[in-house]
């Protein structure tokens, strides 16, 4: 059960050498936050994670402002598209990160076998670029922390 803190300690990860940890980032429209998280995970964690993103109510487009903010950090998300949960292999996920503002336990099936994590990050849609930058930086920090925990868990299971 998620505790809402975003704490990933105690995550049981896939042993090294078998496969990468599959991580799904979910926001409301798969337009801003979850595409940025997927982009950072792909850019900074390609060695340990296979990253995906989806929206509860996908808009069909990734925000131009989100694309611009990621370009400022050298991460290209122009090939990503807004998609719904039915378009990703949800049941195969090891970790699902909810950035929806709704507790993950209320959104996702109770029989989900992976780890559910809640991140409380503002939705920047319709906000000035300064807000997008702040949100992008928060997402980057959260993704870095998650990747660090995954790497530690993978290393621990190796020793």
Secondary structure, 3 states (H helix, E strand, C coil): CCCCCCCCCCCCCCCCCCCCEEEEEEECCCCCHHHHHHHHHHHHHCCCEEEEEEECCCCCCCCHHHHHHHHHCCCCCCCCCCCEHHHCCHHHCCEEEECCCCCHHHHCCCCCCCEEEECCCCCCCCCCHHHHHHHHHHHHHHHHHHHHHHHHHHHHHHC
